[in-house]
Amino acid sequence: MRNNHNGKKAVSNVRGPILVAVKWRAPYGNWVSPITAEAVASQSLSGGIEDVIVDPVTSRVYFAQKRPEEGGRSAIVDANTWQDLFDGSWDARTQVHEYGGAAAVVVEDVLYFSNISDHRVYKCMAGQKPQPITPHNPMQRFADFAVHPEYPELIVSVMEDHTNPHPRNVRTSLVLINSATSNVLQLIQGADFYACPRFSPNGKYLLWQQWFFPDMPFQSSEIKVTFVTISRNFSSLEIGSIVHVAGKPEAVSAQDPNWASDNCLFFTSDISGFQNPWKFTFENANLLDGRASPILLEPIEEEFGLPQWWLSRHSSGAISSTSVVFMAMRDGHSVLYVFHIHNGSWVEVKTPYVQIEWIHGDRKGKAVMLGLAADSDEVLAQLTLSAQGQPQLTSLSPPSQESESLPLSFISPGEYHKLSLPPDSRTCHITYYAPKNPNYDGGLPDEKPPIAVNIHGGPWYMESAHLNWTKQFYTSRGWAVVDVNYGGSTGFGRAFRETLVGKWGVLDIQDAYQTVIKLDALGLADASRAVVYGGSAGGYSVLQIATMLPRAFAAGSPHYGIGDMRKLDEILHKFEYYLCDRLMGGTYEECEEVWKERSPIFHVDKVEMPMLILQGTEDTVIPANQMVEVEKTLKAKGCKVELILFEGEGHGWRKASSLRTELTQSLAFFNEVLGLQNTA
């Protein structure tokens, strides 16, 4: 080990040979780390699981995997052989609801998927080339497929029609795809959005989720169910009377429905203020006499499930006709339950995971999910019940190989804190990551570490505490990192989420700033050396900080952030069309001054904080020209500002090269501002 840090060497004597444990002391932020930008970017190839798929007939497990080194495409992989189901010319993604998800299903070893380049749906038999089963129409997008259990050529799908591209005029519906004839027929329409079409195991019933403007599904949504019959020529479906199961527009969110049996479906509802598990049962094929009821005898203050930003984001799955696995959020971490849905009994399953995603059950004895721990790589996990009914959790992933460039001994696990912030004692949930490097014994005497403050996007979202090598990239160099789940974040109930209504650009940035002040007072961070970064809505918060709290942070890096709230409102896609109205406290016409006050582009004269701006050229959510405009204005003012445009990237990075550039340039920028010496 090189002694180039002016450090001190600690020696411990024990009986026998002398053992020398070398620990260096060096200023925080100047530590040498093996976790390089190249290693972090390359590591994303080993995981990147974007969805879990379970064949309902064979129970075979597959997953969708992001491939950053292949242009960010999504491959479908057999979890048993770890072999791709198609070659590199295919990309199983969709842009339904813009954020996509649920782009593929496998039924009886046959893959059906949406291909992002032409938006067509394809059928792929084992060892064969995918064949299109929808007509060529680039205006139509498909996702969330339900294959009929008896007539697999009949597939119900969510379809988004962009023939008239204005968000108010984009038409979303449930359609029937006939894979034998490649015909697409309208099935259910009238709502503004649809999700989760699911046939009952016997194929006689169809359920789905729907919601209306101005809400998003976690604000209000409904669940419906109907009886279906097959047409005489077996080429179509006929829909019976539609029965309301749960949910109420602009009042109650009921979401993520699925079947436990032919006469019982399960879902979650936030009628209590927290998403809790519910069921709907009926007897003798009489849907009209069906009844919705909570599975729990009393509601609990835990959020079961996560907001449906992606159509694939499922947080429950049936492992039998009576047992259902549910994921809930408690203190910012996932907890796993198995419920007996008829008598309400339950058992909590101990897991090593802080975040659980993409749950799917096969109703034959198992549920499969993605488990993300705080100190190890993500794994495909399978939950089964023993003969005595005890939950058993096993990994389906091959053993991970520790990399010299990503050593596990350097990992700093996150610590959850529930803060009370001034001046009104409001709650803010954070995850704090302390500096950690086994080669160093802290910083200089009485020194507090620089801190990188991460503000999540959404803004109705939450930052997970699972292992993120980008954060470890900083902590292993002697930085502290904090994730701020500010007022408005999801995972903590409806009331906490709604605190951001009318306060976006105010509450989020105050929570971030006051968190740093609190951590400084606790000796966990140096507020004078705090930098802030975030993507999308988090990028907007960084820009707001630059204009509203110009001296609060030493530097900031907005990633695909928002500069002009009015321009954002003009180009927002359908899924988020009314987002600005709610978060600003009214429409532009109703409160124009508020919109302008919360638009950083109008206040660049106040900016003092150095900024590194990162932006994708193909971003359809935040157009690149907004960030180009911000950069030009700040340069004209004489501010320290740099803009990096990522060619071919959209709203977030899918390429390894982009992540590598982000880390390299961000560290160099922050080092320059703070006077640190380190490399990526």
C-alpha positions as CSV (number, residue, x, y, z in Angstrom):
1,M,0.0,0.0,0.0
2,R,1.3,3.4,-1.0
3,N,1.9,5.9,1.8
4,N,1.0,9.0,0.0
5,H,-1.8,10.4,2.2
6,N,0.3,11.8,5.1
7,G,-1.6,9.2,7.1
8,K,-1.0,7.3,10.3
9,K,-0.3,3.6,10.7
10,A,-1.9,1.6,13.5
11,V,0.0,-1.4,14.8
12,S,-1.5,-4.1,17.0
13,N,0.7,-6.6,18.9
14,V,-0.6,-10.0,19.7
15,R,1.1,-13.1,21.1
16,G,3.2,-14.8,18.4
17,P,3.9,-13.0,15.1
18,I,3.3,-9.3,14.9
19,L,0.1,-8.5,12.9
20,V,0.1,-5.1,11.3
21,A,-3.2,-3.6,10.4
22,V,-2.7,-0.6,8.3
23,K,-5.3,2.2,8.4
24,W,-4.7,5.5,6.9
25,R,-6.1,8.9,8.0
26,A,-6.8,11.3,5.2
27,P,-9.2,14.2,4.6
28,Y,-12.7,13.0,3.8
29,G,-13.3,13.1,0.1
30,N,-9.7,12.3,-0.7
31,W,-9.7,8.6,-0.1
32,V,-8.6,6.3,-2.8
33,S,-11.2,3.8,-3.8
34,P,-11.2,0.7,-6.1
35,I,-14.8,1.5,-7.0
36,T,-14.3,3.2,-10.4
37,A,-16.8,4.8,-12.7
38,E,-15.9,2.1,-15.3
39,A,-16.7,-0.7,-12.7
40,V,-20.0,0.9,-11.7
41,A,-21.1,1.3,-15.3
42,S,-20.0,-2.2,-16.2
43,Q,-21.7,-3.7,-13.1
44,S,-25.1,-2.6,-14.4
45,L,-24.8,-5.4,-17.0
46,S,-24.9,-8.1,-14.3
47,G,-28.3,-7.0,-13.1
48,G,-30.7,-4.5,-14.5
49,I,-33.7,-6.7,-14.0
50,E,-36.7,-4.7,-15.2
51,D,-39.5,-7.2,-14.7
52,V,-40.1,-10.8,-13.6
53,I,-42.2,-13.1,-15.7
54,V,-43.8,-16.4,-14.6
55,D,-45.4,-18.8,-17.1
56,P,-48.8,-19.6,-15.5
57,V,-48.9,-23.0,-17.2
58,T,-45.4,-24.3,-16.7
59,S,-44.4,-22.1,-13.7
60,R,-41.1,-21.5,-15.5
61,V,-39.5,-18.2,-14.6
62,Y,-38.1,-15.5,-16.9
63,F,-37.1,-11.9,-16.5
64,A,-36.6,-8.7,-18.6
65,Q,-33.0,-7.4,-18.4
66,K,-31.7,-4.0,-19.3
67,R,-28.5,-4.2,-21.4
68,P,-26.6,-0.9,-21.2
69,E,-23.8,-2.0,-23.4
70,E,-26.3,-3.0,-26.1
71,G,-27.8,0.4,-26.5
72,G,-30.0,0.0,-23.5
73,R,-32.3,-2.6,-25.1
74,S,-34.3,-5.0,-22.9
75,A,-33.8,-8.7,-23.4
76,I,-36.0,-11.6,-22.1
77,V,-34.0,-14.2,-20.3
78,D,-34.8,-17.7,-19.1
79,A,-34.0,-17.8,-15.4
80,N,-33.3,-21.5,-15.6
81,T,-30.7,-21.5,-18.3
82,W,-29.9,-17.7,-18.3
83,Q,-30.2,-17.7,-22.0
84,D,-31.8,-15.0,-24.1
85,L,-35.1,-15.9,-25.9
86,F,-34.2,-13.7,-28.9
87,D,-31.1,-12.2,-30.5
88,G,-29.8,-8.6,-30.1
89,S,-31.9,-7.1,-32.9
90,W,-35.0,-7.2,-30.6
91,D,-35.9,-4.9,-27.8
92,A,-38.8,-5.9,-25.5
93,R,-39.9,-2.5,-24.3
94,T,-43.0,-0.3,-24.6
95,Q,-43.9,3.3,-24.1
96,V,-47.5,2.9,-23.0
97,H,-48.1,5.5,-20.3
98,E,-44.7,6.8,-21.5
99,Y,-42.8,4.9,-18.7
100,G,-43.7,1.5,-20.1
101,G,-43.3,-1.8,-18.3
102,A,-45.1,-5.1,-18.7
103,A,-43.8,-5.5,-22.2
104,A,-43.7,-9.3,-22.3
105,V,-45.4,-12.5,-21.1
106,V,-44.7,-16.1,-21.5
107,V,-47.5,-18.7,-21.6
108,E,-46.9,-22.4,-22.2
109,D,-43.3,-21.6,-23.3
110,V,-44.5,-19.1,-25.9
111,L,-43.2,-15.5,-25.6
112,Y,-45.4,-12.5,-26.5
113,F,-43.7,-9.1,-26.4
114,S,-43.9,-5.5,-27.6
115,N,-40.9,-4.4,-29.7
116,I,-40.0,-0.8,-29.0
117,S,-38.6,0.0,-32.5
118,D,-41.9,-0.5,-34.3
119,H,-44.4,-0.9,-31.4
120,R,-45.7,-4.1,-32.8
121,V,-46.5,-7.2,-30.7
122,Y,-44.6,-10.4,-31.6
123,K,-45.0,-14.1,-30.9
124,C,-41.8,-16.1,-30.4
125,M,-41.7,-19.9,-30.2
126,A,-38.6,-21.6,-28.8
127,G,-35.8,-21.6,-31.3
128,Q,-37.7,-19.5,-33.9
129,K,-37.6,-16.0,-35.1
130,P,-40.3,-13.7,-33.6
131,Q,-43.3,-13.1,-35.8
132,P,-45.6,-10.1,-35.7
133,I,-49.2,-10.6,-34.5
134,T,-50.4,-7.0,-34.8
135,P,-50.6,-4.8,-37.9
136,H,-47.9,-2.3,-38.7
137,N,-49.2,1.0,-37.1
138,P,-46.5,3.1,-35.4
139,M,-49.3,5.1,-33.8
140,Q,-50.4,2.2,-31.6
141,R,-48.5,1.0,-28.5
142,F,-49.3,-2.2,-26.6
143,A,-48.5,-3.5,-23.1
144,D,-49.7,-5.6,-20.2
145,F,-50.9,-8.8,-22.0
146,A,-53.4,-11.3,-20.7
147,V,-53.5,-14.6,-22.7
148,H,-56.7,-16.6,-22.5
149,P,-56.1,-19.8,-20.6
150,E,-58.1,-22.0,-23.0
151,Y,-57.8,-20.0,-26.2
152,P,-54.2,-18.7,-26.2
153,E,-54.6,-17.0,-29.6
154,L,-56.9,-14.5,-27.8
155,I,-54.8,-11.9,-25.9
156,V,-56.2,-8.9,-24.1
157,S,-53.8,-5.9,-24.0
158,V,-53.6,-2.3,-23.0
159,M,-53.4,-0.2,-26.2
160,E,-52.5,3.5,-26.5
161,D,-53.4,5.1,-29.8
162,H,-51.4,8.2,-30.7
163,T,-53.1,9.0,-34.0
164,N,-54.0,12.4,-32.5
165,P,-50.8,13.0,-30.4
166,H,-52.1,15.7,-28.0
167,P,-52.1,14.2,-24.5
168,R,-55.8,14.9,-24.1
169,N,-56.5,13.1,-27.4
170,V,-54.4,10.0,-27.0
171,R,-56.8,7.1,-26.6
172,T,-56.1,4.3,-24.2
173,S,-58.3,1.2,-24.2
174,L,-58.3,-2.6,-23.7
175,V,-58.1,-4.4,-26.9
176,L,-58.3,-8.0,-28.1
177,I,-55.3,-9.3,-30.2
178,N,-56.0,-12.4,-32.2
179,S,-52.6,-13.9,-32.8
180,A,-53.9,-16.3,-35.4
181,T,-55.3,-13.5,-37.7
182,S,-53.2,-10.5,-36.5
183,N,-56.4,-8.6,-35.9
184,V,-56.9,-6.0,-33.1
185,L,-60.4,-5.3,-31.8
186,Q,-61.6,-2.8,-29.3
187,L,-62.8,-4.4,-26.1
188,I,-63.2,-1.9,-23.3
189,Q,-63.0,1.9,-23.6
190,G,-64.3,5.0,-21.9
191,A,-61.7,5.5,-19.1
192,D,-58.6,7.6,-19.7
193,F,-56.2,4.9,-18.5
194,Y,-56.2,1.1,-18.2
195,A,-53.9,-1.5,-16.6
196,C,-53.7,-5.0,-15.2
197,P,-56.1,-6.9,-17.5
198,R,-56.3,-10.5,-16.1
199,F,-58.3,-13.5,-17.0
200,S,-59.5,-15.7,-14.2
201,P,-57.9,-19.2,-14.1
202,N,-60.9,-20.7,-15.9
203,G,-61.0,-17.9,-18.5
204,K,-64.7,-17.0,-17.7
205,Y,-64.0,-13.6,-16.1
206,L,-61.8,-10.6,-16.9
207,L,-60.7,-7.9,-14.4
208,W,-58.8,-4.7,-15.0
209,Q,-57.8,-1.4,-13.4
210,Q,-58.8,2.0,-14.8
211,W,-58.6,5.6,-13.9
212,F,-59.5,9.1,-15.1
213,F,-58.0,12.5,-15.6
214,P,-56.8,14.4,-13.6
215,D,-55.5,11.7,-11.3
216,M,-52.6,9.2,-11.5
217,P,-53.3,5.6,-10.4
218,F,-52.0,6.0,-6.8
219,Q,-54.3,9.1,-6.4
220,S,-57.5,7.4,-7.5
221,S,-58.3,4.4,-9.6
222,E,-61.0,1.7,-9.9
223,I,-61.1,-2.0,-10.4
224,K,-63.7,-3.6,-12.6
225,V,-64.6,-7.2,-13.5
226,T,-66.9,-8.8,-16.1
227,F,-68.0,-12.1,-17.4
228,V,-66.6,-13.0,-20.9
229,T,-67.7,-15.6,-23.5
230,I,-65.9,-16.8,-26.5
231,S,-67.5,-16.1,-29.9
232,R,-68.9,-19.0,-31.9
233,N,-65.9,-19.0,-34.3
234,F,-63.5,-18.7,-31.4
235,S,-62.0,-15.5,-32.8
236,S,-63.3,-13.0,-30.4
237,L,-64.6,-12.3,-26.9
238,E,-68.0,-11.0,-25.8
239,I,-68.2,-8.8,-22.7
240,G,-70.9,-9.1,-20.1
241,S,-72.1,-6.6,-17.6
242,I,-69.3,-4.7,-16.0
243,V,-69.2,-4.8,-12.2
244,H,-67.5,-2.2,-10.0
245,V,-65.2,-3.8,-7.4
246,A,-63.4,-1.0,-5.6
247,G,-62.0,2.5,-5.9
248,K,-63.5,5.9,-6.5
249,P,-62.5,8.7,-8.9
250,E,-60.7,11.6,-7.2
251,A,-61.1,9.9,-3.8
252,V,-59.8,6.3,-3.4
253,S,-57.1,4.4,-5.1
254,A,-57.6,0.6,-5.7
255,Q,-54.8,-1.0,-7.6
256,D,-52.8,-4.0,-8.7
257,P,-55.6,-6.6,-8.9
258,N,-55.2,-10.3,-9.7
259,W,-56.9,-13.6,-9.2
260,A,-56.5,-16.0,-6.3
261,S,-59.1,-18.4,-7.7
262,D,-62.0,-18.4,-10.1
263,N,-64.3,-16.6,-7.6
264,C,-61.8,-14.5,-5.6
265,L,-59.6,-11.6,-6.6
266,F,-57.2,-9.5,-4.5
267,F,-55.9,-6.0,-4.7
268,T,-55.0,-3.0,-2.5
269,S,-57.0,0.0,-1.5
270,D,-56.0,3.2,0.3
271,I,-59.5,3.9,1.7
272,S,-57.9,3.9,5.2
273,G,-55.2,6.4,4.2
274,F,-52.7,3.6,3.5
275,Q,-52.7,1.0,0.7
276,N,-53.9,-2.2,2.5
277,P,-54.8,-5.6,1.1
278,W,-58.4,-6.3,0.0
279,K,-60.4,-9.0,-1.7
280,F,-63.5,-9.4,-3.8
281,T,-65.4,-12.7,-3.7
282,F,-68.6,-14.0,-5.4
283,E,-70.4,-17.3,-5.4
284,N,-72.2,-19.3,-8.1
285,A,-70.9,-17.2,-11.0
286,N,-72.9,-14.2,-9.8
287,L,-70.7,-11.2,-10.0
288,L,-73.5,-8.8,-9.1
289,D,-73.6,-10.3,-5.6
290,G,-69.9,-10.1,-5.2
291,R,-68.5,-8.3,-2.1
292,A,-65.3,-6.3,-1.6
293,S,-63.8,-6.5,1.9
294,P,-60.5,-5.8,3.7
295,I,-58.3,-8.9,4.3
296,L,-57.0,-7.4,7.5
297,L,-59.3,-7.2,10.5
298,E,-58.0,-3.7,11.2
299,P,-56.0,-1.4,8.8
300,I,-52.3,-0.9,9.5
301,E,-50.2,2.2,8.7
302,E,-48.0,0.5,6.1
303,E,-48.2,1.1,2.4
304,F,-48.8,-2.2,0.6
305,G,-47.4,-1.8,-2.9
306,L,-45.6,0.9,-4.7
307,P,-46.9,3.6,-7.1
308,Q,-47.6,2.3,-10.6
309,W,-45.1,4.4,-12.6
310,W,-44.5,1.2,-14.6
311,L,-47.2,-1.2,-15.7
312,S,-45.0,-4.1,-14.4
313,R,-44.8,-2.8,-10.9
314,H,-46.7,-5.5,-9.0
315,S,-46.4,-6.0,-5.2
316,S,-48.5,-9.1,-4.7
317,G,-48.9,-12.6,-6.1
318,A,-51.0,-15.6,-5.3
319,I,-49.2,-18.8,-4.3
320,S,-52.5,-20.7,-3.9
321,S,-56.2,-20.1,-4.0
322,T,-56.0,-19.0,-0.4
323,S,-52.5,-17.7,0.2
324,V,-51.2,-14.4,-1.3
325,V,-47.8,-12.7,-0.9
326,F,-47.9,-9.0,-0.3
327,M,-45.1,-6.5,-0.1
328,A,-45.5,-3.5,2.2
329,M,-43.3,-0.5,3.0
330,R,-42.3,0.1,6.6
331,D,-39.8,2.9,7.6
332,G,-38.6,3.1,4.0
333,H,-37.9,-0.6,3.7
334,S,-39.9,-3.5,2.1
335,V,-41.4,-6.1,4.3
336,L,-42.9,-9.3,3.0
337,Y,-46.2,-11.0,4.2
338,V,-48.1,-14.1,3.4
339,F,-51.8,-13.7,3.9
340,H,-54.6,-16.2,4.2
341,I,-57.0,-14.0,2.3
342,H,-60.2,-15.6,3.7
343,N,-59.6,-15.5,7.5
344,G,-57.1,-12.6,7.5
345,S,-54.3,-14.5,9.3
346,W,-50.8,-13.6,8.2
347,V,-47.1,-14.3,8.7
348,E,-44.3,-11.9,8.1
349,V,-41.4,-13.4,6.1
350,K,-37.9,-12.3,7.2
351,T,-35.8,-11.4,4.2
352,P,-32.4,-9.8,3.6
353,Y,-34.0,-7.3,1.3
354,V,-34.7,-3.6,1.8
355,Q,-36.6,-3.4,-1.5
356,I,-38.8,-6.0,-3.2
357,E,-40.1,-5.5,-6.7
358,W,-42.0,-7.3,-9.6
359,I,-43.8,-10.0,-7.5
360,H,-45.6,-12.7,-9.5
361,G,-47.3,-15.8,-8.2
362,D,-48.2,-18.9,-10.1
363,R,-51.1,-20.0,-7.8
364,K,-49.4,-23.4,-7.8
365,G,-47.1,-23.0,-4.7
366,K,-44.7,-20.2,-5.4
367,A,-44.2,-16.5,-5.9
368,V,-41.1,-15.0,-7.6
369,M,-39.8,-11.5,-7.0
370,L,-36.7,-9.3,-7.3
371,G,-35.0,-8.9,-4.0
372,L,-32.6,-5.9,-3.4
373,A,-30.4,-5.9,-0.4
374,A,-28.5,-3.0,1.2
375,D,-25.1,-4.8,1.0
376,S,-25.3,-7.3,-1.9
377,D,-26.3,-7.6,-5.5
378,E,-30.0,-8.0,-6.6
379,V,-31.3,-11.5,-6.8
380,L,-34.3,-13.4,-8.2
381,A,-36.0,-14.8,-5.2
382,Q,-38.6,-17.5,-4.9
383,L,-41.0,-17.9,-2.0
384,T,-42.7,-21.3,-1.3
385,L,-44.6,-22.8,1.6
386,S,-43.3,-25.9,3.4
387,A,-45.5,-28.9,4.1
388,Q,-46.3,-27.3,7.4
389,G,-47.2,-24.0,5.7
390,Q,-44.0,-22.1,6.7
391,P,-42.7,-19.6,4.2
392,Q,-39.3,-20.6,2.6
393,L,-37.3,-18.0,0.6
394,T,-34.6,-19.2,-1.8
395,S,-32.5,-17.5,-4.5
396,L,-32.9,-18.4,-8.2
397,S,-29.8,-16.3,-9.1
398,P,-26.4,-17.9,-9.5
399,P,-23.9,-17.1,-6.7
400,S,-22.5,-13.6,-7.3
401,Q,-18.7,-13.3,-7.8
402,E,-17.1,-10.5,-5.8
403,S,-15.2,-8.2,-8.1
404,E,-11.9,-6.6,-7.2
405,S,-13.3,-3.3,-8.5
406,L,-16.5,-3.7,-6.5
407,P,-15.5,-5.2,-3.2
408,L,-18.3,-5.9,-0.7
409,S,-16.1,-4.8,2.2
410,F,-16.4,-1.2,1.0
411,I,-20.2,-1.1,1.1
412,S,-21.8,1.4,3.4
413,P,-25.3,0.3,4.2
414,G,-27.9,3.0,4.5
415,E,-29.3,4.0,7.9
416,Y,-33.0,5.0,8.0
417,H,-33.8,8.2,10.0
418,K,-37.2,9.9,10.6
419,L,-36.3,13.5,11.1
420,S,-38.4,16.3,12.6
421,L,-37.6,19.5,10.7
422,P,-38.1,23.2,11.6
423,P,-40.0,25.4,11.7
424,D,-43.2,23.2,12.0
425,S,-41.7,19.9,13.2
426,R,-42.7,18.3,9.9
427,T,-41.5,14.7,9.2
428,C,-38.9,13.9,6.6
429,H,-37.7,10.4,5.9
430,I,-34.0,10.0,5.0
431,T,-31.4,7.2,4.4
432,Y,-27.9,8.2,5.4
433,Y,-24.8,6.5,4.1
434,A,-21.6,7.1,6.1
435,P,-18.2,7.3,4.6
436,K,-16.6,3.8,4.5
437,N,-13.4,2.5,3.3
438,P,-11.6,-0.3,5.1
439,N,-8.2,1.2,4.3
440,Y,-9.0,4.4,6.2
441,D,-9.7,5.2,9.8
442,G,-11.8,8.3,9.4
443,G,-10.9,11.8,8.2
444,L,-8.8,14.4,9.9
445,P,-9.4,15.3,13.6
446,D,-12.7,17.1,14.2
447,E,-13.4,16.9,10.4
448,K,-16.9,16.2,9.2
449,P,-17.3,14.7,5.7
450,P,-18.6,16.4,2.6
451,I,-22.0,15.2,1.7
452,A,-23.8,14.4,-1.6
453,V,-27.5,15.0,-1.3
454,N,-29.7,12.9,-3.5
455,I,-33.2,14.3,-4.3
456,H,-35.4,11.6,-6.0
457,G,-37.6,12.1,-9.1
458,G,-41.3,11.7,-9.4
459,P,-41.8,13.8,-7.4
460,W,-44.3,11.2,-6.2
461,Y,-41.7,8.5,-5.7
462,M,-39.3,7.3,-3.0
463,E,-35.6,6.5,-3.1
464,S,-34.9,2.9,-2.1
465,A,-32.1,2.0,0.3
466,H,-30.9,-1.0,-1.7
467,L,-27.3,-1.3,-2.9
468,N,-26.5,1.4,-5.4
469,W,-22.9,1.4,-6.5
470,T,-23.2,5.0,-7.5
471,K,-23.6,6.0,-3.9
472,Q,-20.8,3.6,-2.9
473,F,-18.7,5.3,-5.5
474,Y,-18.9,8.4,-3.2
475,T,-18.9,6.9,0.3
476,S,-15.8,4.8,-0.5
477,R,-14.0,8.1,-1.3
478,G,-14.8,9.6,2.1
479,W,-18.1,11.3,1.2
480,A,-21.4,10.9,3.1
481,V,-24.5,10.5,1.0
482,V,-28.1,11.1,2.0
483,D,-31.3,10.1,0.2
484,V,-34.0,12.7,1.0
485,N,-37.6,11.3,0.9
486,Y,-39.1,14.7,1.3
487,G,-42.7,15.5,2.0
488,G,-44.7,14.2,-1.0
489,S,-42.7,11.0,-1.3
490,T,-44.6,7.7,-1.7
491,G,-44.4,4.7,0.6
492,F,-45.5,6.6,3.7
493,G,-49.3,6.9,3.2
494,R,-51.7,9.3,1.4
495,A,-51.5,12.1,3.9
496,F,-47.7,12.4,3.7
497,R,-47.7,12.2,-0.1
498,E,-50.4,14.9,-0.4
499,T,-48.3,17.4,1.7
500,L,-46.5,18.3,-1.6
501,V,-49.7,19.4,-3.3
502,G,-49.4,23.1,-4.0
503,K,-45.8,23.1,-2.5
504,W,-43.6,21.6,-5.2
505,G,-40.4,23.6,-5.5
506,V,-40.8,24.7,-1.9
507,L,-41.3,21.8,0.5
508,D,-38.9,19.5,-1.3
509,I,-36.0,21.9,-1.3
510,Q,-36.6,23.0,2.3
511,D,-36.6,19.4,3.4
512,A,-33.3,18.8,1.5
513,Y,-31.7,21.9,3.0
514,Q,-32.9,21.3,6.6
515,T,-31.8,17.7,6.4
516,V,-28.2,18.8,5.7
517,I,-28.4,21.3,8.6
518,K,-29.7,18.5,10.9
519,L,-26.9,16.1,9.8
520,D,-24.3,18.8,10.3
521,A,-25.5,19.4,13.9
522,L,-25.3,15.6,14.5
523,G,-21.7,15.6,13.3
524,L,-22.6,13.4,10.3
525,A,-21.9,15.9,7.5
526,D,-20.2,19.2,6.8
527,A,-23.0,21.6,5.6
528,S,-20.4,23.9,4.0
529,R,-19.3,21.1,1.7
530,A,-22.7,19.8,0.7
531,V,-23.5,19.2,-3.0
532,V,-26.9,18.2,-4.3
533,Y,-28.0,16.2,-7.3
534,G,-31.2,14.6,-8.7
535,G,-32.9,13.5,-11.8
536,S,-36.2,14.6,-13.4
537,A,-38.3,16.1,-10.6
538,G,-35.1,15.8,-8.5
539,G,-33.3,17.8,-11.2
540,Y,-36.0,20.5,-10.9
541,S,-35.4,20.6,-7.1
542,V,-31.7,21.2,-7.7
543,L,-32.5,24.1,-10.1
544,Q,-35.0,25.5,-7.5
545,I,-32.3,25.3,-4.9
546,A,-30.0,27.2,-7.1
547,T,-32.5,30.1,-7.4
548,M,-34.3,30.0,-4.1
549,L,-31.5,29.0,-1.8
550,P,-28.5,30.1,-3.8
551,R,-25.9,29.7,-1.0
552,A,-27.3,26.7,0.7
553,F,-25.1,24.2,-1.3
554,A,-21.6,24.3,-2.6
555,A,-22.5,22.9,-6.0
556,G,-25.4,21.1,-7.7
557,S,-26.0,18.8,-10.6
558,P,-29.5,18.6,-12.1
559,H,-30.0,15.6,-14.4
560,Y,-32.7,16.1,-17.0
561,G,-34.4,18.7,-14.8
562,I,-37.1,21.2,-15.3
563,G,-36.3,24.9,-15.9
564,D,-39.7,26.3,-17.1
565,M,-42.8,24.9,-15.4
566,R,-45.1,26.3,-18.1
567,K,-43.1,24.7,-20.9
568,L,-43.1,21.4,-19.0
569,D,-46.9,21.6,-18.7
570,E,-47.1,22.2,-22.5
571,I,-45.2,19.0,-23.4
572,L,-46.1,16.6,-20.6
573,H,-47.3,13.3,-21.9
574,K,-50.8,11.9,-21.1
575,F,-49.8,9.9,-17.9
576,E,-48.6,13.1,-16.1
577,Y,-50.8,15.6,-18.0
578,Y,-52.2,17.3,-14.9
579,L,-49.2,16.9,-12.7
580,C,-48.2,20.5,-12.7
581,D,-51.7,21.8,-12.0
582,R,-51.9,19.8,-8.8
583,L,-48.4,20.5,-7.6
584,M,-48.5,24.2,-8.3
585,G,-51.8,24.5,-6.6
586,G,-53.9,25.4,-9.7
587,T,-53.7,25.8,-13.4
588,Y,-51.4,28.4,-15.0
589,E,-54.4,30.6,-15.6
590,E,-55.5,30.4,-12.0
591,C,-52.1,31.1,-10.4
592,E,-49.7,32.4,-13.1
593,E,-47.4,34.1,-10.5
594,V,-46.9,30.9,-8.6
595,W,-45.9,29.1,-11.8
596,K,-43.4,31.8,-12.7
597,E,-42.1,31.9,-9.1
598,R,-41.4,28.2,-9.2
599,S,-39.8,28.2,-12.6
600,P,-36.0,28.6,-12.2
601,I,-35.5,29.9,-15.7
602,F,-37.1,33.2,-14.6
603,H,-34.7,33.6,-11.6
604,V,-31.3,32.9,-13.0
605,D,-30.2,36.3,-11.8
606,K,-30.2,34.7,-8.3
607,V,-28.0,31.7,-9.1
608,E,-24.6,31.6,-7.4
609,M,-24.2,27.8,-7.0
610,P,-21.9,26.1,-9.5
611,M,-23.8,23.6,-11.6
612,L,-23.1,20.6,-13.8
613,I,-26.2,19.9,-16.0
614,L,-26.7,16.5,-17.5
615,Q,-29.4,15.9,-20.2
616,G,-30.4,13.3,-22.8
617,T,-31.0,14.6,-26.4
618,E,-34.0,12.3,-26.9
619,D,-35.8,13.1,-23.7
620,T,-39.6,13.3,-24.4
621,V,-40.5,14.3,-20.8
622,I,-38.0,17.1,-20.4
623,P,-36.9,18.4,-23.8
624,A,-33.1,19.1,-24.0
625,N,-33.7,22.6,-25.2
626,Q,-34.9,23.6,-21.7
627,M,-31.5,22.7,-20.3
628,V,-29.7,24.3,-23.2
629,E,-31.6,27.5,-22.4
630,V,-30.6,27.3,-18.8
631,E,-26.9,26.9,-19.6
632,K,-26.9,29.8,-22.0
633,T,-28.5,32.1,-19.5
634,L,-26.2,31.2,-16.7
635,K,-23.1,31.5,-18.9
636,A,-24.2,34.9,-20.0
637,K,-24.5,35.8,-16.3
638,G,-21.0,34.5,-15.6
639,C,-21.9,31.5,-13.5
640,K,-19.8,28.4,-13.3
641,V,-21.9,26.0,-15.3
642,E,-21.2,23.0,-17.6
643,L,-23.7,21.1,-19.8
644,I,-23.2,17.6,-21.0
645,L,-25.7,16.3,-23.6
646,F,-26.0,12.5,-24.0
647,E,-26.8,11.6,-27.5
648,G,-29.5,9.0,-27.9
649,E,-30.5,9.0,-24.3
650,G,-34.0,9.8,-23.1
651,H,-35.4,10.5,-19.6
652,G,-32.7,8.6,-17.7
653,W,-29.7,6.7,-18.8
654,R,-29.9,3.3,-20.4
655,K,-26.3,3.2,-21.7
656,A,-23.3,2.2,-19.6
657,S,-21.2,4.9,-21.3
658,S,-23.7,7.6,-20.0
659,L,-23.4,6.4,-16.4
660,R,-19.6,6.3,-16.7
661,T,-19.5,9.8,-18.0
662,E,-21.9,11.0,-15.3
663,L,-19.7,9.6,-12.5
664,T,-16.4,10.8,-14.0
665,Q,-17.6,14.3,-14.7
666,S,-19.6,14.8,-11.6
667,L,-16.7,13.8,-9.3
668,A,-14.3,16.0,-11.2
669,F,-16.7,18.9,-11.0
670,F,-17.4,18.5,-7.2
671,N,-13.7,18.0,-6.6
672,E,-12.9,21.3,-8.3
673,V,-15.5,23.2,-6.4
674,L,-14.5,21.7,-3.0
675,G,-10.8,21.6,-3.6
676,L,-10.6,17.8,-3.2
677,Q,-8.2,15.5,-4.9
678,N,-9.6,12.3,-6.3
679,T,-10.2,10.4,-9.5
680,A,-13.0,8.3,-10.9
